[in-house]
Amino acid sequence: MNLYSCIPIITMFIGLMLIERRERGIIKKWLIGSRPFIAIHYLFPAVLGIFLGTHLFQKPVPYLDGAFLMCAIFFSFQASVVTNDVNDLRTDQISEKQSLLNTSSHIITHISELGMYFFIVSILFALAISYQILLIVLLGHILHFIYSSKPLRLKRFYPLSILMLTLGALLAAIAGYALFESSKPFLSFPLKAALLIAVPLFLGLNFRDLADYQGDRKTEITTLFTVFGLQKGRYINAIFILLSYLSIPIILQYPLSFIATVPLGILSFYFCLKQPFQEKYVFYIYFTLVAILTIAFNINPRIIVP
């Protein structure tokens, strides 16, 4: 590690101390509202991209660059959380959703400063890796900004909103892959891996809007649930999430994986219909699937590596 690589690390710690000094308790607010399950979710595609790169190019894992990339993606997502919460203040109040704010205007100012801090730290970590990674991470920031913020605020339009979230995960995978293929990572990224990320997530991410139904309905944000109604939307969402699990063996062309995806998909179907809805169980099942696929890919990389 050279001195240049220390800059994002030093900036990260000094920035946190300055922000906490300016507004006591703001770090605790962030930790409560940081969406840890979704943050972890965005790291999985990046790890998959690194896995593909090591096998396709027969190169060892660049552990420092990999760690920096995880930090860049993590803080990029945290910046998007702040942007989303600031723009969704009224929606979250109606839905009584726990977020970074829902308080006074001076807190909103400090939360916005926290978002800028996340953005800067994310960019510094990306820049410490390479110029190409910086561009991909910047593209992710732009994607999340136009998703949440005016004038476009694309999250208002279903299913474009789900497509945007899916593209964010795909970008994370391409970033991991770009650690090995810097010349044309978008063009050479394996199609099977891209489909493995895009299809199940596009089908399965609707459940994230269920808790926001009341706020979305009253602020004219279209989701699966505001379009079809709460009850019908629940059943459609449950069917979609089951299909997302069933699509995985088809994409991988690995029928043996039905042994895992069928029961896990049925469990997700059940928890999507169970009331009151608790999304944490959907995430637990998803993390179980990721663990199973990780083991399978390491035992037989040809399942995913072209």
C-alpha positions in Angstrom: 0.0 0.0 0.0 1.4 3.4 -1.0 0.7 6.8 0.3 -1.8 7.5 -2.4 -3.8 4.5 -1.4 -4.0 5.8 2.2 -5.9 9.0 1.1 -9.4 7.4 1.0 -8.8 5.6 4.3 -7.6 8.8 6.0 -10.4 10.8 4.5 -13.0 8.2 5.6 -12.0 8.4 9.3 -11.4 12.1 9.5 -14.7 12.8 7.7 -16.6 10.7 10.1 -15.1 12.5 13.1 -15.9 15.9 11.6 -19.5 15.0 10.7 -20.1 13.5 14.2 -18.6 16.6 15.8 -20.9 18.9 13.8 -24.0 16.9 14.6 -23.9 14.6 17.6 -25.6 11.3 17.0 -25.7 11.5 13.3 -23.5 8.4 12.9 -26.0 6.5 15.0 -28.8 7.8 12.8 -26.9 6.6 9.8 -26.2 3.1 11.2 -29.9 2.7 12.0 -31.1 3.9 8.5 -28.2 2.5 6.4 -30.2 -0.4 4.9 -27.6 -3.1 5.8 -29.3 -5.9 3.9 -29.4 -3.9 0.6 -25.8 -2.7 1.2 -24.7 -6.3 1.5 -26.8 -7.3 -1.5 -24.8 -4.8 -3.7 -21.5 -6.4 -2.7 -22.5 -9.8 -3.9 -22.4 -8.9 -7.7 -19.0 -7.2 -7.2 -17.7 -10.5 -5.7 -19.2 -12.4 -8.6 -17.4 -10.1 -11.0 -14.1 -10.6 -9.3 -14.7 -14.4 -9.3 -15.3 -14.3 -13.1 -12.2 -12.2 -13.6 -9.9 -14.5 -11.7 -11.1 -17.6 -13.7 -11.4 -16.0 -17.1 -8.0 -14.3 -17.0 -6.2 -16.7 -14.7 -5.0 -14.0 -12.4 -4.9 -14.0 -8.6 -7.4 -11.9 -6.6 -6.1 -8.4 -6.1 -7.1 -8.2 -2.4 -6.3 -4.5 -1.9 -8.1 -3.4 -5.0 -11.0 -5.7 -4.2 -11.3 -4.3 -0.7 -11.2 -0.7 -2.1 -13.9 -1.6 -4.6 -16.1 -3.0 -1.8 -15.7 0.3 0.0 -16.4 2.3 -3.1 -19.6 0.4 -3.8 -20.7 0.4 -0.1 -20.3 4.2 0.2 -21.8 4.7 -3.2 -24.9 2.9 -2.0 -24.9 4.9 1.3 -24.8 8.1 -0.7 -27.9 6.8 -2.6 -29.6 6.1 0.7 -29.2 9.7 1.7 -30.4 11.0 -1.7 -33.4 8.7 -1.6 -34.4 9.6 2.0 -34.1 13.4 1.4 -36.3 13.1 -1.7 -38.7 10.6 0.0 -39.3 12.6 3.2 -43.0 13.0 2.7 -43.5 9.4 1.4 -41.6 8.0 4.4 -43.6 10.1 6.9 -46.9 8.8 5.4 -45.6 5.2 5.4 -44.2 5.7 8.9 -41.0 4.2 7.6 -37.7 4.4 9.5 -35.2 6.5 7.6 -32.3 8.8 8.2 -34.5 11.7 8.8 -38.2 12.7 9.1 -37.1 15.4 11.5 -36.2 19.1 11.4 -34.7 21.0 8.5 -31.3 21.5 10.1 -31.0 17.7 10.5 -31.8 17.4 6.8 -28.9 19.8 6.0 -26.5 17.7 8.1 -27.8 14.4 6.6 -27.2 15.9 3.1 -23.7 16.7 4.2 -23.3 13.1 5.2 -24.4 12.1 1.7 -21.8 14.3 0.2 -19.2 12.7 2.5 -20.3 9.2 1.3 -20.0 10.4 -2.3 -16.5 11.8 -1.9 -15.2 8.7 0.0 -16.7 6.4 -2.7 -15.0 8.4 -5.5 -11.6 8.4 -3.7 -11.7 4.6 -3.1 -12.6 4.1 -6.8 -9.9 6.5 -8.0 -7.3 4.7 -5.8 -8.0 1.6 -7.9 -8.0 3.0 -11.5 -9.6 5.6 -13.8 -11.8 2.9 -15.3 -13.3 1.9 -11.9 -13.8 5.6 -11.2 -16.0 5.9 -14.3 -18.0 2.9 -13.4 -18.6 4.0 -9.9 -19.5 7.5 -11.1 -22.0 5.9 -13.5 -23.5 4.2 -10.5 -23.9 7.5 -8.7 -25.6 9.0 -11.7 -27.9 6.1 -11.9 -29.0 6.3 -8.3 -29.3 10.1 -8.5 -31.7 10.1 -11.5 -33.6 7.3 -9.8 -34.3 9.3 -6.7 -34.0 13.0 -7.5 -35.9 15.5 -9.6 -36.3 16.4 -12.3 -36.3 12.8 -13.6 -37.0 10.9 -10.4 -37.4 7.7 -12.3 -38.5 5.7 -9.3 -42.0 7.2 -10.0 -42.4 4.9 -13.0 -43.0 1.2 -12.7 -41.3 -1.1 -13.9 -38.5 1.4 -14.9 -37.8 1.8 -11.2 -37.1 -1.9 -10.8 -35.0 -1.9 -14.0 -32.8 0.9 -12.5 -32.2 -1.1 -9.3 -31.3 -4.1 -11.4 -28.8 -2.1 -13.5 -27.2 -0.8 -10.3 -26.4 -4.4 -9.2 -25.2 -5.3 -12.7 -22.8 -2.2 -12.6 -21.4 -3.5 -9.3 -20.6 -6.9 -11.0 -19.0 -5.1 -14.0 -16.9 -3.1 -11.6 -15.5 -6.3 -10.0 -14.9 -7.8 -13.5 -13.1 -4.5 -14.6 -10.4 -5.1 -12.0 -9.1 -7.7 -14.6 -10.5 -6.4 -17.9 -10.1 -2.6 -18.0 -10.3 -2.1 -21.8 -13.9 -3.1 -22.5 -15.6 -4.6 -19.4 -19.1 -3.7 -20.5 -18.7 -5.5 -23.9 -16.9 -8.6 -22.6 -18.8 -9.2 -19.4 -20.2 -12.8 -19.7 -23.8 -12.9 -20.8 -24.7 -15.8 -18.5 -23.5 -13.9 -15.5 -25.4 -10.7 -16.7 -28.6 -12.7 -17.0 -28.1 -14.4 -13.7 -28.0 -10.9 -12.1 -30.6 -9.1 -14.2 -33.5 -11.6 -14.6 -33.9 -12.8 -11.0 -33.5 -9.3 -9.6 -35.9 -7.7 -12.1 -38.5 -10.3 -11.1 -37.7 -10.4 -7.4 -37.1 -6.8 -6.2 -40.7 -5.7 -6.1 -41.0 -6.7 -2.5 -38.9 -3.7 -1.5 -41.9 -1.4 -2.3 -44.5 -3.2 -0.2 -43.6 -1.4 3.0 -43.9 2.0 1.2 -47.4 1.3 -0.2 -49.3 4.0 1.6 -46.7 6.7 1.0 -46.2 5.7 -2.6 -50.0 5.7 -3.3 -50.4 9.2 -1.8 -47.4 10.7 -3.5 -48.2 9.3 -7.0 -45.3 6.8 -7.2 -46.2 3.8 -9.3 -45.1 0.4 -8.0 -46.4 -3.1 -8.5 -48.7 -2.5 -5.5 -50.0 0.9 -6.4 -50.8 -0.3 -10.0 -52.5 -3.6 -9.1 -53.7 -2.8 -5.6 -52.3 -4.1 -2.3 -53.9 -7.5 -2.2 -53.5 -8.4 -5.9 -50.0 -6.9 -5.8 -49.0 -9.2 -2.9 -49.9 -12.3 -5.0 -48.3 -11.0 -8.1 -45.1 -10.1 -6.1 -45.1 -13.6 -4.5 -45.4 -15.3 -8.0 -42.7 -13.1 -9.4 -40.3 -13.8 -6.6 -40.9 -17.6 -7.0 -40.2 -17.2 -10.7 -37.0 -15.4 -9.9 -35.7 -18.4 -8.0 -36.9 -20.8 -10.7 -35.2 -18.8 -13.4 -31.7 -19.4 -11.9 -31.3 -23.1 -13.0 -32.6 -22.2 -16.4 -30.1 -19.4 -16.9 -27.2 -21.4 -15.5 -28.3 -24.5 -17.5 -27.7 -26.4 -14.3 -30.8 -28.5 -13.4 -29.2 -29.7 -10.1 -29.7 -26.2 -8.7 -33.5 -26.8 -8.7 -32.9 -28.7 -5.5 -32.1 -25.4 -3.8 -34.1 -22.9 -5.8 -37.5 -24.6 -5.6 -37.7 -24.8 -1.7 -36.1 -21.4 -1.3 -38.5 -19.9 -3.9 -41.5 -21.5 -2.1 -40.3 -20.1 1.2 -40.0 -16.6 -0.3 -43.4 -17.0 -1.8 -44.8 -17.8 1.6 -43.1 -14.9 3.5 -44.2 -12.5 0.8 -47.9 -13.4 1.5 -47.5 -13.7 5.3 -48.9 -10.7 7.2 -47.6 -8.6 8.7 -44.9 -8.6 6.0 -41.3 -8.7 7.2 -38.8 -8.3 4.5 -35.9 -9.5 6.6 -37.0 -13.1 6.0 -37.0 -12.6 2.3 -33.4 -11.4 2.6 -32.4 -14.3 4.8 -33.6 -16.7 2.1 -31.8 -14.7 -0.6 -28.5 -14.8 1.4 -28.9 -18.6 1.8 -29.2 -18.9 -2.0 -26.1 -16.8 -2.5 -24.2 -19.0 0.0 -25.3 -22.1 -1.9 -24.4 -20.7 -5.3 -21.0 -19.6 -3.9 -20.2 -23.1 -2.8 -21.4 -24.5 -6.1 -19.4 -22.0 -8.2 -16.2 -22.8 -6.2 -16.7 -26.5 -6.6 -17.4 -26.2 -10.3 -16.6 -22.8 -11.8 -17.8 -24.0 -15.2 -21.4 -23.5 -14.0 -21.0 -19.7 -14.3 -17.6 -19.2 -16.1 -18.0 -19.5 -19.9 
